Amino acid sequence: MTTPRRTARRPLAPRVAAPRESVDPACIGRRVVRRRAKGMDAGAVAAALEEARFDARQASRHEDLADDVRGPAELAEWERIERLLADAAPDTVYDPDADDVVQAELAADAAAAAAREAELRKAARVAARADELQALRQLGTLEQTEPREGDEAARDELTRRAGSYVQRDVDAWLAHDLAAHLVHYRYPAAREVAADLLPTHLLAHAALLIELAHIAPGAGVGQLAFAARLASADPEATGDLAAFLARAWSGQS
């Protein structure tokens, strides 16, 4: 019994960190105005608006403030709130919780935060699966591992960690799984997804393996290793060969 050859251990990629939310001065300015305006009536808002206009005139005299976006955003928000109260019933005070614009922004912020969190969770799953596949490679048991949904992304992660170097063993493993229609690849929809995500040479390799299986059903992985070399050297020609064999096989059956 031979001992599986172990590959050199590669350092794992750093864990996914949550990206910092970018600072938006205009957004900060609007929020400051809303906090100040809360509970103000139309008269108080009008006074605050005049103060904001005065500040804007003063700022216009300074060239170093020409690119300021917070000041104009604050002024525009005071003007919007003034119009809002002008259209409201007498003695109405400003309440951000009853402001449709504010609530729409909060809903959009919550949706964006949820989307970012979902992306982080997805990235974490991909990184964990890439770690697992790397460990299986080192143990020499990758070929016996069943594919999972999302392995296309894990393959890309391993390739990224390797500095875009093609991971031939991982590609060969995925090509065999795809050709054998293992696990979720038995569903046409999953294979269509894979076709959109995997590189041409891997898909050509899988296509050729499917046709070779008709010719030599009992051939092992080692006997068909030449298919990967053909696909890597010329994916288009390999795809043409697979298509030719498919037509020949259909003509015999």
Protein Blocks (a to p, Z undefined) as FASTA:
>chain_A
ZZdddddddddddddddddddddfklmmmmmmmmmmgopafklmmmmmmmmmmmmmmmmm
pmklmmpmklmmmmmmmmmmmmmmmmmcehiacdfklmmklmmmmmmmmmmmmmmmmmmm
mmmmmmmmmmmmmmmmmnopmmmpccdehklmmmmmmmmmnoopacfklmmmmmmmmmno
pajlmpmklmmmmmmmpcfklmmmmmmmmmmmmmmmmbcfklmmmmmmmmmmmmmlmmmm
mmmmmmmmmmmZZ
